[in-house]
Amino acid sequence: MKSRLRWYGLWLVGASLSFCTVLAQAAPVLDYKLTLSEDGSAYQVWMMPTETPKPDLSLTGQLTIKVPHKAGFKISEVKPAIKDVMWTEASRVDAPQEAKDSDYISFSFFGVQNGSSVKKYNWEAGKEQLIFSFSNEAGCVNDVSIIEANDPFNKTDNSAHTNPGNHFSNLGWGAANENHFRKVYGNTPKCPKK
């Protein structure tokens, strides 16, 4: 009887700790959207949180776009919308085995490299803001989108051995090693008719 009670007590403690760990995990809160500028010359990246972070300390971010392989898409003119917050083209995989008709281009932000940029976003729950824009050297191309969670290339054991997913970390939303990106919203942008 004592061993049964001891086992039950240990099980209760383990279950309680597991439950507390699950509760301590931060929920994803930041949504990404891709649009086109009015003249169709630039793609614009927008972000919107569901919660205001406290403290508001943005550490790192990644956004991956998926473009048609046949377009020969080449990034040009990456422009920040927020002063001192630079996103750069970090990696590219063309026509991977999982999606041979597509190329994947990732942009990254590292707030910890420039201490002044860590607090520049001023995130507010429900407030959408333009983060950066970029262009294609040959102009507007249709079917450019932000990679979705269910994309065949968006997995840790992909053929290119890369991490193409979307990511963002802010200490006000949880631990530095957590991903606070939640989902892609909005429609895939369409180039203006000529």
For each residue, the residues with C-beta under 8 A, 3 or more apart:
1: 4 5
2: 5 6
3: 6 7
4: 1 7 8
5: 1 2 8 9
6: 2 3 9 10
7: 3 4 10 11
8: 4 5 11 12
9: 5 6 12 13
10: 6 7 13 14
11: 7 8 14 15
12: 8 9 15 16
13: 9 10 16 17
14: 10 11 17 18
15: 11 12 18 19
16: 12 13 19 20
17: 13 14 20 21
18: 14 15 21 22
19: 15 16 22 23
20: 16 17 23 24
21: 17 18 24 25
22: 18 19 25
23: 19 20
24: 20 21
25: 21 22 174 178
26: 29 173 174 175 178 180
27: 182
28: 179 180 181 182 183
29: 26 49 50 51 173 180 182
30: 47 48 49 50 123 168 170 173 180 181 182
31: 47 48 49 50 181 182 183 184 185
32: 45 46 47 63 146 166 181 183 184 185
33: 45 46 47 48 128 146 184 185 186
34: 43 44 45 46 65 144 145 146 184 186 188 189
35: 43 44 46 186 189
36: 40 42 43 44 140 189 190 191 192
37: 40 41 42 43 44 133
38:
39: 192
40: 36 37 139 140 191 192
41: 37 135 139 140
42: 36 37 77 79 133 134 135
43: 34 35 36 37 65 133 134 135 136 144 189
44: 34 35 36 37 81 130 132 133
45: 32 33 34 63 87 107 130 131 132 133 134
46: 32 33 34 35 128 129 130 131 186
47: 30 31 32 33 128 129 131 168
48: 30 31 33 126 127 128 129 185
49: 29 30 31 52 53 123 124 125 126 127 173
50: 29 30 31 125 126 182
51: 29 125 173
52: 49 56 123 124 125 172
53: 49 56 57 123 170 171 172 173
54: 172
55: 171 172
56: 52 53 119 121 122 123 170 172
57: 53 111 118 119 170 171 172
58: 61 109 111 117 118 119 120 121 123 168 169 170
59: 110 111 112 118 169 170 171 176
60: 108 109 110 111 112 167 168 169
61: 58 87 108 109 111 167 168 169
62: 90 106 107 108 109 163 165 166 167 168
63: 32 45 87 106 107 146 166
64: 104 105 106 107 146 147 154 164 165 166
65: 34 43 104 105 106 107 144 145 146 147
66: 99 102 103 104 144 145 146 147 151 153
67: 71 73 102 103 104 105 141 143 144
68: 71 73 101 102 103 141 142 143 144
69: 94 95 100 101 102 103
70: 101
71: 67 68 136 138 141
72: 138
73: 67 68 103 105 136 138 141 144
74: 136 137 138
75: 78 89 105 134 135 136 137
76: 134 135 136 137
77: 42 133 134 135
78: 75 87 88 89 107 132 133 134
79: 42 132 133 134
80: 83 84 85 86 87 131 132
81: 44 129 130 131 132 133
82: 85 120 121 129 131
83: 80 120
84: 80 114 116 117 120
85: 80 82 109 111 117 120 121 131 132
86: 80 109 114 117
87: 45 61 63 78 80 107 108 109 131 132
88: 78 107 108 109
89: 75 78 92 105 106 107 134
90: 62 106 107 108
91: 105 106 162 164
92: 89 103 104 105 106
93: 96 103 104 153 160 162 164
94: 69 103
95: 69 99 100 101 102 103
96: 93 99 100 102 104 153 158 159 160
97: 100 158 159
98: 152 153 155 158 159
99: 66 95 96 102 104 151 152 153
100: 69 95 96 97
101: 68 69 70 95
102: 66 67 68 69 95 96 99 153
103: 66 67 68 69 73 92 93 94 95
104: 64 65 66 67 92 93 96 99 147 153 164
105: 64 65 67 73 75 89 91 92
106: 62 63 64 65 89 90 91 92 162 164
107: 45 62 63 64 65 78 87 88 89 90 132 134
108: 60 61 62 87 88 90
109: 58 60 61 62 85 86 87 88 117
110: 59 60 113 114
111: 57 58 59 60 61 85 114 115 117 118
112: 59 60 115 118
113: 110
114: 84 86 110 111 117 118
115: 111 112 118
116: 84 119 120
117: 58 84 85 86 109 111 114 120
118: 57 58 59 111 112 114 115
119: 56 57 58 116 122
120: 58 82 83 84 85 116 117
121: 56 58 82 85 129 170
122: 56 119
123: 30 49 52 53 56 58 127 170 172
124: 49 52 127
125: 49 50 51 52
126: 48 49 50
127: 48 49 123 124
128: 33 46 47 48
129: 46 47 48 81 82 121
130: 44 45 46 81 133
131: 45 46 47 80 81 82 85 87
132: 44 45 78 79 80 81 85 87 107
133: 37 42 43 44 45 77 78 79 81 130
134: 42 43 45 75 76 77 78 79 89 107
135: 41 42 43 75 76 77 139
136: 43 71 73 74 75 76 139 140 141 144
137: 74 75 76
138: 71 72 73 74 141
139: 40 41 135 136
140: 36 40 41 136 191 192
141: 67 68 71 73 136 138 144 191
142: 68 188 190 191
143: 67 68 188
144: 34 43 65 66 67 68 73 136 141 188 189
145: 34 65 66 148 184 188
146: 32 33 34 63 64 65 66 166 184
147: 64 65 66 104 151 153 154 164 165 166 184
148: 145 151 154 184
149: 154 165 183
150: 154
151: 66 99 147 148 154 164
152: 98 99 155
153: 66 93 96 98 99 102 104 147 158 160 164
154: 64 147 148 149 150 151 158 164 165
155: 98 152 158
156: 163
157:
158: 96 97 98 153 154 155 161 162 164
159: 96 97 98
160: 93 96 153 164
161: 158
162: 91 93 106 158
163: 62 156
164: 64 91 93 104 106 147 151 153 154 158 160
165: 62 64 147 149 154 179 181
166: 32 62 63 64 146 147 181 184
167: 60 61 62 179 181
168: 30 47 58 60 61 62 179 180 181
169: 58 59 60 61 173 174 175 176 177 178 179 180
170: 30 53 56 57 58 59 121 123 173 174 180
171: 53 55 57 59 174 175 176
172: 52 53 54 55 56 57 123
173: 26 29 30 49 51 53 169 170 178 180
174: 25 26 169 170 171 178 180
175: 26 169 171 178
176: 59 169 171
177: 169
178: 25 26 169 173 174 175
179: 28 165 167 168 169
180: 26 28 29 30 168 169 170 173 174
181: 28 30 31 32 165 166 167 168
182: 27 28 29 30 31 50
183: 28 31 32 149
184: 31 32 33 34 145 146 147 148 166
185: 31 32 33 48
186: 33 34 35 46
187:
188: 34 142 143 144 145
189: 34 35 36 43 144
190: 36 142
191: 36 40 140 141 142
192: 36 39 40 140
193:
194:
